[in-house]
Every structure is written in C-alpha cells, then in structure tokens.
Amino acid sequence: MADAAPSRSAILELRDERQAMVEGHAFLDEKCLAIAAEIVKELSRYLALERGLQEASRAAARALAAAIARHGLAELRLHPVPSGDSRRLAVETRPVMGVKIAAATLGGERPARVPPAWGSPEANACAAAFEALLELAPQAGAAAANLERLSEEYRRSIRRARALDDVLIPEAGRELAAMETGLEDLEREDAIAMRLGLAPGS
C-alpha cells in the first residue's frame, strides 16, 4: 500500500485496514484481561490443590513410616493389593478465549477395601493415605497445565497487541496521512492546471 498512487479508493482501503487493526487491538486488550482473570482464578485453585497435595504427601509418608515400623518393608510388600480397581483418568475441558482449560479426576468405582483380617491398622492406614494422594494428583497436574497454557496465550496476545499499538497502527496512520497529503497536492495541481487552461496532470 505504501507504493500505491494516492487516490480516494486507496485512502478508503487504507482507512478500513487501519480500523481493522484498531478493532483487533481492542479485541486483544479484552482477551488479555479475560485470560488474566482466568489465570488469577486458576492460580488460586492450583495453590489450594498444591497445599492439599503437600499435606496428603506428608500424611502418606507418615503412614508409610508407621507401617514399615510395624511390619518391616519386606512384610509390608506382601500386604494384599485391593482388587477390582476400574478407575480411569477422566478429563473435562472448557474453552476460555481459545485456551483449553482442563479438569482431571479419577473416574470409575473405587476398589474394595482389603479386609482388616489381612493386615493391620497401620498397613490399612498407609493404603488409605496413598489413595487420598492419588485422588489429588491429577487435579493438581491439570491445574498446573492450565496455568502454562494460559500464560503462553497471554504472552502471545500481549506481543500481538503491542505490535499493533506500537508499530502497525502508527505506521498505517503515517501512511494514511501521507496519502491524504499526496491526494490533496494532486487535486491542487489539477485545480491550478484547470485555471490556467492546461490539461490535468500536464
């Protein structure tokens, strides 16, 4: 467009192009605000899950230490494993400004408990503690992945918005001003030529 001859149609086309850039910049501004709000919400959720995961991890470590103290590691490894575990990772997603936000849980039925006669309170408490830890892990993992995707899209949108605001829109404005000035000069020259009885553009 920079090499185009000044004309009404070229000016109108450039105005439309610049207006599209301005609207694109406004959209990117709104998108960044929406993504930032989602980041704050998801970060709060992740931090709560992380605290729960750390507490569950410490509880599992304590329960494992108690079970080992009662049975020893070799005997504890012989403790029966619950059967019938049909749980699978269930993931639900929703879009936020083009970013996939996932929520992950363990779906399906929990395995039947090992009969107390097979073990001890310490061994059964250890199994329950690690089961609780397993419940939280996919939720925290999904939240962490959401934050990564949201942060990447936020950075990408910010870069695009800055490119429009700092480079493309001002450049289009300068080009439009130069073309309007060039067209005014041509019209002035044609008007002078007409007064002098010369052919326009001669």
C-alpha positions as CSV (number, residue, x, y, z in Angstrom):
1,M,0.0,0.0,0.0
2,A,3.0,2.3,0.6
3,D,3.8,2.4,-3.1
4,A,0.2,2.9,-4.2
5,A,-0.7,6.1,-6.1
6,P,-2.8,8.5,-3.9
7,S,-6.5,8.0,-4.7
8,R,-9.8,8.1,-3.0
9,S,-10.2,4.3,-3.2
10,A,-6.7,3.7,-1.9
11,I,-7.4,6.1,1.0
12,L,-10.7,4.3,1.8
13,E,-9.0,0.9,1.7
14,L,-6.2,2.1,4.0
15,R,-8.7,3.6,6.4
16,D,-10.6,0.3,6.5
17,E,-7.3,-1.6,7.1
18,R,-6.3,0.8,9.9
19,Q,-9.7,0.5,11.5
20,A,-9.5,-3.3,11.4
21,M,-6.1,-3.0,13.2
22,V,-7.7,-0.7,15.9
23,E,-10.6,-3.2,16.4
24,G,-8.1,-6.1,16.5
25,H,-6.1,-4.3,19.2
26,A,-9.3,-3.7,21.2
27,F,-10.1,-7.4,21.0
28,L,-6.6,-8.4,22.1
29,D,-6.9,-6.0,25.1
30,E,-10.2,-7.6,26.1
31,K,-8.7,-11.1,25.5
32,C,-5.7,-10.3,27.8
33,L,-8.0,-9.1,30.5
34,A,-10.2,-12.2,30.3
35,I,-7.1,-14.5,30.3
36,A,-5.5,-12.6,33.2
37,A,-8.8,-13.1,35.2
38,E,-8.7,-16.8,34.4
39,I,-5.1,-17.0,35.5
40,V,-5.9,-15.5,38.9
41,K,-8.8,-17.9,39.4
42,E,-6.8,-20.9,38.2
43,L,-3.8,-20.0,40.3
44,S,-5.9,-19.8,43.4
45,R,-7.3,-23.2,42.6
46,Y,-3.8,-24.6,41.9
47,L,-2.4,-23.2,45.2
48,A,-5.2,-24.8,47.2
49,L,-4.6,-28.1,45.4
50,E,-0.9,-27.8,46.0
51,R,-1.4,-27.3,49.7
52,G,-3.7,-30.3,49.8
53,L,-1.2,-32.4,47.8
54,Q,1.6,-31.4,50.2
55,E,-0.5,-32.3,53.3
56,A,-1.6,-35.6,51.7
57,S,2.0,-36.4,50.8
58,R,3.2,-35.8,54.3
59,A,0.4,-37.9,55.7
60,A,1.2,-40.7,53.3
61,A,4.9,-40.5,54.3
62,R,3.9,-40.7,58.0
63,A,1.6,-43.6,57.3
64,L,4.2,-45.5,55.3
65,A,6.8,-45.0,58.1
66,A,4.3,-46.3,60.7
67,A,3.5,-49.3,58.5
68,I,7.2,-50.1,57.9
69,A,7.9,-49.8,61.7
70,R,5.1,-52.3,62.4
71,H,5.8,-54.8,59.6
72,G,9.2,-54.1,58.1
73,L,9.5,-53.3,54.3
74,A,9.6,-57.0,53.2
75,E,6.5,-58.0,55.1
76,L,4.6,-54.8,54.1
77,R,5.3,-55.6,50.4
78,L,3.3,-58.8,50.9
79,H,0.2,-56.9,52.1
80,P,-2.7,-57.7,49.7
81,V,-3.5,-55.1,47.0
82,P,-7.1,-54.1,46.6
83,S,-8.7,-55.7,43.6
84,G,-11.3,-54.5,41.1
85,D,-9.9,-51.0,40.6
86,S,-11.6,-49.8,37.4
87,R,-10.8,-46.1,37.8
88,R,-9.5,-44.2,34.9
89,L,-8.4,-40.6,34.4
90,A,-11.5,-38.5,33.4
91,V,-10.7,-35.2,31.8
92,E,-13.3,-32.4,31.1
93,T,-12.4,-29.3,29.1
94,R,-13.9,-25.9,28.5
95,P,-12.6,-23.1,26.3
96,V,-11.5,-19.7,27.6
97,M,-10.7,-17.3,24.8
98,G,-9.3,-20.1,22.7
99,V,-7.4,-21.7,25.6
100,K,-8.4,-25.3,26.7
101,I,-9.0,-25.4,30.5
102,A,-9.0,-29.0,31.8
103,A,-10.3,-30.6,35.0
104,A,-9.0,-34.1,35.7
105,T,-10.3,-36.6,38.2
106,L,-10.2,-40.3,38.7
107,G,-13.5,-41.7,37.4
108,G,-15.0,-45.1,38.0
109,E,-15.5,-47.2,41.1
110,R,-13.0,-47.3,43.9
111,P,-11.5,-50.7,44.7
112,A,-12.9,-52.7,47.5
113,R,-11.1,-52.3,50.8
114,V,-8.8,-55.1,51.9
115,P,-10.4,-57.0,54.8
116,P,-8.9,-55.9,58.1
117,A,-8.1,-59.5,58.9
118,W,-5.5,-59.5,56.1
119,G,-3.5,-56.6,57.5
120,S,-3.0,-54.2,60.4
121,P,-4.4,-50.7,61.2
122,E,-1.0,-49.3,60.1
123,A,-0.9,-51.1,56.8
124,N,-4.5,-50.2,56.0
125,A,-4.0,-46.5,57.0
126,C,-1.0,-46.5,54.7
127,A,-3.1,-47.7,51.8
128,A,-5.8,-45.1,52.5
129,A,-3.2,-42.3,52.7
130,F,-1.8,-43.1,49.3
131,E,-5.2,-43.5,47.8
132,A,-6.0,-39.9,49.0
133,L,-2.8,-38.7,47.5
134,L,-3.7,-40.4,44.2
135,E,-7.0,-38.6,44.1
136,L,-5.4,-35.1,44.3
137,A,-2.5,-35.7,41.9
138,P,-4.4,-35.5,38.6
139,Q,-6.3,-32.4,39.8
140,A,-3.1,-30.5,40.6
141,G,-1.5,-31.7,37.4
142,A,-4.4,-30.4,35.3
143,A,-4.4,-27.0,37.1
144,A,-0.6,-26.6,36.5
145,A,-1.0,-27.4,32.8
146,N,-3.9,-24.9,32.6
147,L,-1.6,-22.2,34.0
148,E,1.1,-23.0,31.5
149,R,-1.4,-22.7,28.5
150,L,-3.0,-19.6,29.9
151,S,0.4,-17.9,30.5
152,E,1.6,-18.8,27.0
153,E,-1.5,-17.4,25.3
154,Y,-1.4,-14.3,27.5
155,R,2.2,-13.6,26.4
156,R,1.4,-14.2,22.8
157,S,-1.6,-11.9,22.9
158,I,0.3,-9.2,24.7
159,R,3.1,-9.3,22.0
160,R,0.4,-9.0,19.2
161,A,-1.3,-6.1,21.0
162,R,2.0,-4.3,21.4
163,A,3.0,-4.9,17.8
164,L,-0.3,-3.4,16.7
165,D,-0.2,-0.4,19.1
166,D,3.5,0.4,18.8
167,V,4.2,-0.4,15.1
168,L,1.4,-1.3,12.8
169,I,-1.3,1.2,13.7
170,P,1.1,4.2,13.9
171,E,2.7,3.1,10.6
172,A,-0.8,2.8,8.9
173,G,-1.6,6.3,10.3
174,R,1.5,7.8,8.9
175,E,0.9,6.1,5.5
176,L,-2.7,7.3,5.5
177,A,-1.6,10.9,6.3
178,A,1.0,10.8,3.6
179,M,-1.5,9.5,1.1
180,E,-4.1,12.1,2.0
181,T,-1.5,14.9,1.7
182,G,-0.4,13.5,-1.7
183,L,-4.0,13.4,-2.9
184,E,-4.5,17.0,-1.8
185,D,-1.4,18.0,-3.7
186,L,-2.6,16.3,-6.8
187,E,-6.1,17.9,-6.6
188,R,-4.5,21.3,-6.0
189,E,-2.2,20.8,-9.1
190,D,-5.2,19.8,-11.2
191,A,-7.2,22.8,-10.0
192,I,-4.4,25.2,-10.9
193,A,-4.0,23.5,-14.3
194,M,-7.7,23.9,-15.0
195,R,-7.5,27.6,-14.1
196,L,-4.5,28.0,-16.5
197,G,-6.4,26.1,-19.2
198,L,-4.0,23.2,-19.1
199,A,-4.8,19.5,-19.2
200,P,-4.9,17.9,-15.7
201,G,-1.6,16.3,-14.8
202,S,0.4,18.1,-17.5
